Amino acid sequence: MVRDFASAYTAGDLGKLDQLFAGSSSRHPGLKGMRERMQGSQMRYLELADVRWEMADSSAIGYANYRETFVPQGERKAITRSGNLRWVIEMNGSEALIAGFRVQ
């Protein structure tokens, strides 16, 4: 799940990103900036580190440190940001989907 999330972001593939979420990823406010950078950059990369999970009865909560690097359209200089990501993963039948997402 985490690898697929980073891969979709790096590829700029909003369709693939949406498939990882319960409902559309556009309804998660924490993703707004990332979605805008996916659409408005010519290159992007997402590195995740220190991924850890807390298991609950019907869900799992994942935490990771991230470093995001992107080059806005028409620019030459890359911008790098870092912080923490949090996912809430829930099962939908036999499929694990992201039900919640936050960038800190």
A tleap script that builds the chain and sets N, CA, C and O, in Angstrom:
source leaprc.protein.ff14SB
mol = sequence {
  NMET VAL ARG ASP PHE ALA SER ALA TYR THR
  ALA GLY ASP LEU GLY LYS LEU ASP GLN LEU
  PHE ALA GLY SER SER SER ARG HIE PRO GLY
  LEU LYS GLY MET ARG GLU ARG MET GLN GLY
  SER GLN MET ARG TYR LEU GLU LEU ALA ASP
  VAL ARG TRP GLU MET ALA ASP SER SER ALA
  ILE GLY TYR ALA ASN TYR ARG GLU THR PHE
  VAL PRO GLN GLY GLU ARG LYS ALA ILE THR
  ARG SER GLY ASN LEU ARG TRP VAL ILE GLU
  MET ASN GLY SER GLU ALA LEU ILE ALA GLY
  PHE ARG VAL CGLN
}
set mol.1.N position { 0.827 -1.193 0.000 }
set mol.1.CA position { 0.000 0.000 0.000 }
set mol.1.C position { 0.871 1.257 0.000 }
set mol.1.O position { 0.662 2.157 -0.813 }
set mol.2.N position { 1.836 1.318 0.899 }
set mol.2.CA position { 2.702 2.498 0.996 }
set mol.2.C position { 3.548 2.637 -0.265 }
set mol.2.O position { 3.721 3.741 -0.782 }
set mol.3.N position { 4.063 1.541 -0.748 }
set mol.3.CA position { 4.863 1.556 -1.979 }
set mol.3.C position { 4.014 2.007 -3.167 }
set mol.3.O position { 4.477 2.786 -4.000 }
set mol.4.N position { 2.780 1.524 -3.247 }
set mol.4.CA position { 1.873 1.932 -4.329 }
set mol.4.C position { 1.546 3.421 -4.250 }
set mol.4.O position { 1.441 4.090 -5.278 }
set mol.5.N position { 1.384 3.941 -3.034 }
set mol.5.CA position { 1.107 5.365 -2.835 }
set mol.5.C position { 2.277 6.202 -3.362 }
set mol.5.O position { 2.072 7.146 -4.126 }
set mol.6.N position { 3.492 5.859 -2.955 }
set mol.6.CA position { 4.680 6.604 -3.400 }
set mol.6.C position { 4.866 6.483 -4.908 }
set mol.6.O position { 5.245 7.452 -5.566 }
set mol.7.N position { 4.602 5.305 -5.455 }
set mol.7.CA position { 4.745 5.079 -6.895 }
set mol.7.C position { 3.749 5.919 -7.690 }
set mol.7.O position { 4.113 6.518 -8.702 }
set mol.8.N position { 2.497 5.968 -7.240 }
set mol.8.CA position { 1.474 6.766 -7.930 }
set mol.8.C position { 1.838 8.242 -7.898 }
set mol.8.O position { 1.677 8.943 -8.897 }
set mol.9.N position { 2.328 8.720 -6.760 }
set mol.9.CA position { 2.725 10.129 -6.651 }
set mol.9.C position { 3.878 10.429 -7.606 }
set mol.9.O position { 3.822 11.393 -8.370 }
set mol.10.N position { 4.916 9.608 -7.562 }
set mol.10.CA position { 6.097 9.824 -8.401 }
set mol.10.C position { 5.738 9.813 -9.882 }
set mol.10.O position { 6.280 10.601 -10.658 }
set mol.11.N position { 4.826 8.923 -10.281 }
set mol.11.CA position { 4.409 8.825 -11.683 }
set mol.11.C position { 3.417 9.924 -12.074 }
set mol.11.O position { 3.149 10.120 -13.260 }
set mol.12.N position { 2.873 10.640 -11.089 }
set mol.12.CA position { 1.856 11.650 -11.391 }
set mol.12.C position { 0.544 11.024 -11.837 }
set mol.12.O position { -0.221 11.639 -12.579 }
set mol.13.N position { 0.284 9.800 -11.384 }
set mol.13.CA position { -0.868 9.015 -11.825 }
set mol.13.C position { -2.037 9.176 -10.850 }
set mol.13.O position { -2.164 8.411 -9.893 }
set mol.14.N position { -2.889 10.173 -11.098 }
set mol.14.CA position { -4.029 10.423 -10.214 }
set mol.14.C position { -5.021 9.265 -10.214 }
set mol.14.O position { -5.640 8.989 -9.186 }
set mol.15.N position { -5.183 8.585 -11.343 }
set mol.15.CA position { -6.075 7.431 -11.414 }
set mol.15.C position { -5.620 6.320 -10.492 }
set mol.15.O position { -6.427 5.733 -9.771 }
set mol.16.N position { -4.331 6.030 -10.514 }
set mol.16.CA position { -3.778 4.992 -9.642 }
set mol.16.C position { -3.905 5.413 -8.182 }
set mol.16.O position { -4.215 4.591 -7.320 }
set mol.17.N position { -3.666 6.692 -7.907 }
set mol.17.CA position { -3.805 7.199 -6.543 }
set mol.17.C position { -5.246 7.030 -6.065 }
set mol.17.O position { -5.478 6.571 -4.947 }
set mol.18.N position { -6.211 7.395 -6.903 }
set mol.18.CA position { -7.626 7.262 -6.540 }
set mol.18.C position { -7.998 5.818 -6.210 }
set mol.18.O position { -8.820 5.582 -5.324 }
set mol.19.N position { -7.409 4.855 -6.907 }
set mol.19.CA position { -7.724 3.443 -6.675 }
set mol.19.C position { -7.302 2.971 -5.288 }
set mol.19.O position { -7.816 1.967 -4.794 }
set mol.20.N position { -6.374 3.683 -4.658 }
set mol.20.CA position { -5.893 3.296 -3.333 }
set mol.20.C position { -6.816 3.767 -2.211 }
set mol.20.O position { -6.693 3.320 -1.071 }
set mol.21.N position { -7.742 4.671 -2.537 }
set mol.21.CA position { -8.589 5.301 -1.530 }
set mol.21.C position { -10.007 4.757 -1.556 }
set mol.21.O position { -10.524 4.364 -2.601 }
set mol.22.N position { -10.627 4.743 -0.371 }
set mol.22.CA position { -12.059 4.470 -0.261 }
set mol.22.C position { -12.749 5.751 -0.712 }
set mol.22.O position { -12.673 6.763 -0.015 }
set mol.23.N position { -13.410 5.731 -1.846 }
set mol.23.CA position { -13.941 6.955 -2.441 }
set mol.23.C position { -12.818 7.655 -3.186 }
set mol.23.O position { -11.732 7.095 -3.335 }
set mol.24.N position { -13.059 8.848 -3.646 }
set mol.24.CA position { -12.053 9.586 -4.411 }
set mol.24.C position { -11.006 10.189 -3.491 }
set mol.24.O position { -11.331 10.678 -2.409 }
set mol.25.N position { -9.759 10.157 -3.915 }
set mol.25.CA position { -8.701 10.780 -3.120 }
set mol.25.C position { -8.900 12.286 -3.031 }
set mol.25.O position { -8.352 12.925 -2.133 }
set mol.26.N position { -9.672 12.862 -3.942 }
set mol.26.CA position { -9.886 14.311 -3.933 }
set mol.26.C position { -10.713 14.772 -2.729 }
set mol.26.O position { -10.737 15.965 -2.426 }
set mol.27.N position { -11.383 13.857 -2.045 }
set mol.27.CA position { -12.179 14.255 -0.884 }
set mol.27.C position { -11.355 14.290 0.405 }
set mol.27.O position { -11.889 14.614 1.466 }
set mol.28.N position { -10.078 13.967 0.327 }
set mol.28.CA position { -9.194 13.997 1.492 }
set mol.28.C position { -8.409 15.304 1.482 }
set mol.28.O position { -7.505 15.464 0.662 }
set mol.29.N position { -8.731 16.247 2.374 }
set mol.29.CA position { -8.089 17.566 2.354 }
set mol.29.C position { -6.567 17.504 2.465 }
set mol.29.O position { -5.874 18.360 1.915 }
set mol.30.N position { -6.040 16.507 3.166 }
set mol.30.CA position { -4.594 16.387 3.320 }
set mol.30.C position { -3.871 16.117 2.017 }
set mol.30.O position { -2.664 16.340 1.917 }
set mol.31.N position { -4.594 15.639 1.020 }
set mol.31.CA position { -3.984 15.320 -0.273 }
set mol.31.C position { -4.046 16.463 -1.270 }
set mol.31.O position { -3.458 16.374 -2.348 }
set mol.32.N position { -4.749 17.533 -0.930 }
set mol.32.CA position { -4.962 18.615 -1.896 }
set mol.32.C position { -3.642 19.136 -2.468 }
set mol.32.O position { -3.494 19.235 -3.686 }
set mol.33.N position { -2.696 19.465 -1.612 }
set mol.33.CA position { -1.409 19.984 -2.077 }
set mol.33.C position { -0.645 18.976 -2.912 }
set mol.33.O position { -0.038 19.335 -3.922 }
set mol.34.N position { -0.669 17.713 -2.498 }
set mol.34.CA position { 0.039 16.678 -3.257 }
set mol.34.C position { -0.598 16.493 -4.631 }
set mol.34.O position { 0.110 16.352 -5.628 }
set mol.35.N position { -1.930 16.493 -4.690 }
set mol.35.CA position { -2.619 16.353 -5.980 }
set mol.35.C position { -2.272 17.527 -6.898 }
set mol.35.O position { -2.045 17.339 -8.093 }
set mol.36.N position { -2.233 18.741 -6.336 }
set mol.36.CA position { -1.880 19.918 -7.139 }
set mol.36.C position { -0.452 19.813 -7.669 }
set mol.36.O position { -0.186 20.176 -8.815 }
set mol.37.N position { 0.465 19.317 -6.837 }
set mol.37.CA position { 1.851 19.151 -7.305 }
set mol.37.C position { 1.961 18.042 -8.345 }
set mol.37.O position { 2.788 18.129 -9.252 }
set mol.38.N position { 1.139 17.003 -8.227 }
set mol.38.CA position { 1.142 15.947 -9.240 }
set mol.38.C position { 0.737 16.514 -10.594 }
set mol.38.O position { 1.299 16.139 -11.623 }
set mol.39.N position { -0.237 17.415 -10.592 }
set mol.39.CA position { -0.743 17.986 -11.839 }
set mol.39.C position { 0.112 19.139 -12.350 }
set mol.39.O position { 0.123 19.412 -13.550 }
set mol.40.N position { 0.828 19.822 -11.458 }
set mol.40.CA position { 1.540 21.029 -11.855 }
set mol.40.C position { 3.046 20.932 -11.816 }
set mol.40.O position { 3.734 21.951 -11.756 }
set mol.41.N position { 3.568 19.714 -11.850 }
set mol.41.CA position { 5.027 19.567 -11.832 }
set mol.41.C position { 5.473 18.669 -12.975 }
set mol.41.O position { 4.732 17.807 -13.446 }
set mol.42.N position { 6.699 18.898 -13.402 }
set mol.42.CA position { 7.245 18.087 -14.489 }
set mol.42.C position { 8.028 16.895 -13.956 }
set mol.42.O position { 8.336 15.968 -14.705 }
set mol.43.N position { 8.351 16.912 -12.666 }
set mol.43.CA position { 9.051 15.801 -12.031 }
set mol.43.C position { 8.704 15.834 -10.559 }
set mol.43.O position { 8.604 16.904 -9.959 }
set mol.44.N position { 8.519 14.653 -9.974 }
set mol.44.CA position { 8.269 14.589 -8.543 }
set mol.44.C position { 8.777 13.263 -8.009 }
set mol.44.O position { 8.820 12.263 -8.726 }
set mol.45.N position { 9.159 13.268 -6.744 }
set mol.45.CA position { 9.667 12.058 -6.119 }
set mol.45.C position { 9.277 12.082 -4.651 }
set mol.45.O position { 9.332 13.131 -4.010 }
set mol.46.N position { 8.889 10.945 -4.121 }
set mol.46.CA position { 8.476 10.839 -2.729 }
set mol.46.C position { 9.273 9.727 -2.066 }
set mol.46.O position { 9.200 8.567 -2.472 }
set mol.47.N position { 10.030 10.091 -1.048 }
set mol.47.CA position { 10.786 9.118 -0.260 }
set mol.47.C position { 10.093 8.948 1.081 }
set mol.47.O position { 9.726 9.932 1.724 }
set mol.48.N position { 9.915 7.709 1.503 }
set mol.48.CA position { 9.300 7.409 2.792 }
set mol.48.C position { 10.302 6.666 3.660 }
set mol.48.O position { 11.035 5.803 3.177 }
set mol.49.N position { 10.331 7.006 4.944 }
set mol.49.CA position { 11.254 6.357 5.881 }
set mol.49.C position { 10.540 6.133 7.210 }
set mol.49.O position { 9.528 6.769 7.509 }
set mol.50.N position { 11.083 5.231 7.983 }
set mol.50.CA position { 10.555 4.939 9.322 }
set mol.50.C position { 9.054 4.656 9.297 }
set mol.50.O position { 8.303 5.191 10.112 }
set mol.51.N position { 8.628 3.825 8.370 }
set mol.51.CA position { 7.211 3.455 8.276 }
set mol.51.C position { 6.883 2.532 9.444 }
set mol.51.O position { 7.590 1.555 9.690 }
set mol.52.N position { 5.819 2.842 10.154 }
set mol.52.CA position { 5.397 2.021 11.289 }
set mol.52.C position { 3.870 1.925 11.293 }
set mol.52.O position { 3.174 2.788 10.759 }
set mol.53.N position { 3.376 0.865 11.901 }
set mol.53.CA position { 1.939 0.585 11.873 }
set mol.53.C position { 1.411 0.315 13.269 }
set mol.53.O position { 2.087 -0.294 14.099 }
set mol.54.N position { 0.189 0.780 13.518 }
set mol.54.CA position { -0.570 0.429 14.714 }
set mol.54.C position { -1.803 -0.322 14.232 }
set mol.54.O position { -2.562 0.179 13.403 }
set mol.55.N position { -1.992 -1.509 14.751 }
set mol.55.CA position { -3.114 -2.331 14.316 }
set mol.55.C position { -4.296 -2.147 15.266 }
set mol.55.O position { -4.121 -2.084 16.483 }
set mol.56.N position { -5.487 -2.062 14.705 }
set mol.56.CA position { -6.734 -1.997 15.465 }
set mol.56.C position { -7.626 -3.128 14.975 }
set mol.56.O position { -7.250 -3.865 14.063 }
set mol.57.N position { -8.799 -3.271 15.571 }
set mol.57.CA position { -9.696 -4.364 15.193 }
set mol.57.C position { -10.052 -4.343 13.713 }
set mol.57.O position { -9.944 -5.364 13.033 }
set mol.58.N position { -10.472 -3.196 13.215 }
set mol.58.CA position { -10.944 -3.136 11.832 }
set mol.58.C position { -10.105 -2.230 10.939 }
set mol.58.O position { -10.476 -1.970 9.795 }
set mol.59.N position { -8.981 -1.750 11.451 }
set mol.59.CA position { -8.157 -0.847 10.641 }
set mol.59.C position { -6.702 -0.904 11.088 }
set mol.59.O position { -6.360 -1.501 12.109 }
set mol.60.N position { -5.873 -0.274 10.298 }
set mol.60.CA position { -4.458 -0.108 10.636 }
set mol.60.C position { -4.117 1.359 10.398 }
set mol.60.O position { -4.589 1.969 9.438 }
set mol.61.N position { -3.303 1.910 11.269 }
set mol.61.CA position { -2.863 3.293 11.117 }
set mol.61.C position { -1.370 3.258 10.835 }
set mol.61.O position { -0.586 2.718 11.615 }
set mol.62.N position { -0.992 3.843 9.705 }
set mol.62.CA position { 0.407 3.871 9.297 }
set mol.62.C position { 0.981 5.269 9.438 }
set mol.62.O position { 0.304 6.265 9.183 }
set mol.63.N position { 2.232 5.325 9.846 }
set mol.63.CA position { 2.947 6.591 10.001 }
set mol.63.C position { 4.263 6.484 9.249 }
set mol.63.O position { 4.871 5.414 9.210 }
set mol.64.N position { 4.706 7.578 8.657 }
set mol.64.CA position { 5.998 7.585 7.968 }
set mol.64.C position { 6.540 9.006 7.920 }
set mol.64.O position { 5.781 9.975 7.874 }
set mol.65.N position { 7.849 9.114 7.930 }
set mol.65.CA position { 8.506 10.379 7.619 }
set mol.65.C position { 8.608 10.435 6.101 }
set mol.65.O position { 8.805 9.408 5.451 }
set mol.66.N position { 8.473 11.633 5.537 }
set mol.66.CA position { 8.574 11.736 4.089 }
set mol.66.C position { 9.477 12.890 3.688 }
set mol.66.O position { 9.671 13.854 4.429 }
set mol.67.N position { 10.017 12.753 2.492 }
set mol.67.CA position { 10.711 13.849 1.818 }
set mol.67.C position { 10.207 13.849 0.388 }
set mol.67.O position { 10.296 12.847 -0.322 }
set mol.68.N position { 9.680 14.987 -0.016 }
set mol.68.CA position { 9.062 15.152 -1.328 }
set mol.68.C position { 9.889 16.166 -2.114 }
set mol.68.O position { 10.176 17.259 -1.625 }
set mol.69.N position { 10.265 15.799 -3.321 }
set mol.69.CA position { 11.009 16.707 -4.193 }
set mol.69.C position { 10.247 16.822 -5.503 }
set mol.69.O position { 9.829 15.817 -6.078 }
set mol.70.N position { 10.068 18.057 -5.973 }
set mol.70.CA position { 9.345 18.257 -7.227 }
set mol.70.C position { 9.885 19.484 -7.951 }
set mol.70.O position { 10.447 20.392 -7.339 }
set mol.71.N position { 9.701 19.488 -9.271 }
set mol.71.CA position { 10.069 20.626 -10.116 }
set mol.71.C position { 8.779 21.144 -10.739 }
set mol.71.O position { 8.175 20.458 -11.563 }
set mol.72.N position { 8.344 22.361 -10.352 }
set mol.72.CA position { 7.118 22.916 -10.932 }
set mol.72.C position { 7.243 23.077 -12.447 }
set mol.72.O position { 8.339 23.279 -12.970 }
set mol.73.N position { 6.100 22.984 -13.151 }
set mol.73.CA position { 6.077 23.174 -14.606 }
set mol.73.C position { 6.754 24.493 -14.966 }
set mol.73.O position { 6.497 25.521 -14.340 }
set mol.74.N position { 7.610 24.458 -15.966 }
set mol.74.CA position { 8.275 25.656 -16.460 }
set mol.74.C position { 9.438 26.134 -15.613 }
set mol.74.O position { 10.057 27.147 -15.939 }
set mol.75.N position { 9.748 25.437 -14.542 }
set mol.75.CA position { 10.857 25.815 -13.659 }
set mol.75.C position { 12.023 24.862 -13.867 }
set mol.75.O position { 11.881 23.804 -14.480 }
set mol.76.N position { 13.167 25.252 -13.351 }
set mol.76.CA position { 14.346 24.386 -13.412 }
set mol.76.C position { 14.798 23.935 -12.036 }
set mol.76.O position { 15.484 22.922 -11.897 }
set mol.77.N position { 14.413 24.684 -11.030 }
set mol.77.CA position { 14.889 24.409 -9.680 }
set mol.77.C position { 13.895 23.519 -8.929 }
set mol.77.O position { 12.692 23.776 -8.919 }
set mol.78.N position { 14.425 22.473 -8.306 }
set mol.78.CA position { 13.594 21.557 -7.525 }
set mol.78.C position { 13.295 22.155 -6.154 }
set mol.78.O position { 14.092 22.906 -5.591 }
set mol.79.N position { 12.137 21.804 -5.643 }
set mol.79.CA position { 11.710 22.192 -4.300 }
set mol.79.C position { 11.601 20.912 -3.482 }
set mol.79.O position { 11.062 19.913 -3.956 }
set mol.80.N position { 12.108 20.940 -2.261 }
set mol.80.CA position { 12.041 19.777 -1.384 }
set mol.80.C position { 11.304 20.147 -0.106 }
set mol.80.O position { 11.556 21.195 0.488 }
set mol.81.N position { 10.401 19.285 0.305 }
set mol.81.CA position { 9.646 19.442 1.548 }
set mol.81.C position { 9.742 18.145 2.327 }
set mol.81.O position { 9.942 17.076 1.750 }
set mol.82.N position { 9.599 18.242 3.625 }
set mol.82.CA position { 9.618 17.029 4.444 }
set mol.82.C position { 8.634 17.175 5.596 }
set mol.82.O position { 8.220 18.280 5.949 }
set mol.83.N position { 8.276 16.051 6.164 }
set mol.83.CA position { 7.334 16.043 7.277 }
set mol.83.C position { 6.905 14.628 7.594 }
set mol.83.O position { 7.678 13.682 7.447 }
set mol.84.N position { 5.671 14.493 8.028 }
set mol.84.CA position { 5.124 13.198 8.420 }
set mol.84.C position { 3.813 12.939 7.689 }
set mol.84.O position { 3.026 13.856 7.450 }
set mol.85.N position { 3.593 11.684 7.340 }
set mol.85.CA position { 2.341 11.245 6.720 }
set mol.85.C position { 1.649 10.264 7.660 }
set mol.85.O position { 2.299 9.548 8.422 }
set mol.86.N position { 0.333 10.245 7.592 }
set mol.86.CA position { -0.457 9.297 8.378 }
set mol.86.C position { -1.570 8.757 7.485 }
set mol.86.O position { -2.301 9.522 6.856 }
set mol.87.N position { -1.689 7.435 7.437 }
set mol.87.CA position { -2.744 6.770 6.676 }
set mol.87.C position { -3.622 5.976 7.634 }
set mol.87.O position { -3.126 5.411 8.609 }
set mol.88.N position { -4.912 5.932 7.363 }
set mol.88.CA position { -5.810 4.996 8.041 }
set mol.88.C position { -6.269 4.023 6.963 }
set mol.88.O position { -6.892 4.415 5.976 }
set mol.89.N position { -5.953 2.762 7.164 }
set mol.89.CA position { -6.270 1.716 6.192 }
set mol.89.C position { -7.416 0.869 6.735 }
set mol.89.O position { -7.365 0.402 7.873 }
set mol.90.N position { -8.442 0.675 5.923 }
set mol.90.CA position { -9.575 -0.168 6.303 }
set mol.90.C position { -9.820 -1.198 5.210 }
set mol.90.O position { -9.527 -0.972 4.035 }
set mol.91.N position { -10.359 -2.322 5.626 }
set mol.91.CA position { -10.682 -3.373 4.669 }
set mol.91.C position { -12.053 -3.106 4.058 }
set mol.91.O position { -13.008 -2.759 4.753 }
set mol.92.N position { -12.125 -3.275 2.746 }
set mol.92.CA position { -13.383 -3.190 2.001 }
set mol.92.C position { -13.517 -4.533 1.299 }
set mol.92.O position { -13.015 -4.715 0.190 }
set mol.93.N position { -14.197 -5.472 1.951 }
set mol.93.CA position { -14.207 -6.845 1.458 }
set mol.93.C position { -12.818 -7.427 1.659 }
set mol.93.O position { -12.329 -7.489 2.787 }
set mol.94.N position { -12.182 -7.851 0.585 }
set mol.94.CA position { -10.822 -8.392 0.681 }
set mol.94.C position { -9.768 -7.360 0.277 }
set mol.94.O position { -8.582 -7.678 0.185 }
set mol.95.N position { -10.208 -6.130 0.040 }
set mol.95.CA position { -9.301 -5.088 -0.445 }
set mol.95.C position { -9.012 -4.060 0.648 }
set mol.95.O position { -9.934 -3.526 1.264 }
set mol.96.N position { -7.729 -3.787 0.885 }
set mol.96.CA position { -7.322 -2.747 1.831 }
set mol.96.C position { -7.306 -1.405 1.101 }
set mol.96.O position { -6.680 -1.271 0.049 }
set mol.97.N position { -8.002 -0.407 1.669 }
set mol.97.CA position { -8.085 0.918 1.057 }
set mol.97.C position { -7.763 1.991 2.087 }
set mol.97.O position { -7.952 1.795 3.287 }
set mol.98.N position { -7.275 3.126 1.603 }
set mol.98.CA position { -6.979 4.255 2.478 }
set mol.98.C position { -8.291 4.977 2.771 }
set mol.98.O position { -8.952 5.481 1.862 }
set mol.99.N position { -8.659 5.020 4.047 }
set mol.99.CA position { -9.897 5.684 4.458 }
set mol.99.C position { -9.621 7.067 5.036 }
set mol.99.O position { -10.526 7.898 5.123 }
set mol.100.N position { -8.383 7.313 5.430 }
set mol.100.CA position { -8.007 8.606 5.983 }
set mol.100.C position { -6.554 8.901 5.670 }
set mol.100.O position { -5.736 7.989 5.558 }
set mol.101.N position { -6.235 10.181 5.528 }
set mol.101.CA position { -4.872 10.575 5.165 }
set mol.101.C position { -4.589 11.961 5.729 }
set mol.101.O position { -5.444 12.846 5.681 }
set mol.102.N position { -3.389 12.144 6.261 }
set mol.102.CA position { -3.010 13.455 6.787 }
set mol.102.C position { -1.523 13.702 6.547 }
set mol.102.O position { -0.697 12.801 6.689 }
set mol.103.N position { -1.203 14.937 6.183 }
set mol.103.CA position { 0.179 15.392 6.020 }
set mol.103.C position { 0.462 16.357 7.157 }
set mol.103.O position { -0.326 17.268 7.415 }
set mol.104.N position { 1.580 16.162 7.835 }
set mol.104.CA position { 1.966 17.069 8.923 }
set mol.104.C position { 3.335 17.629 8.658 }
set mol.104.O position { 3.846 18.415 9.456 }
savepdb mol mol.pdb
quit
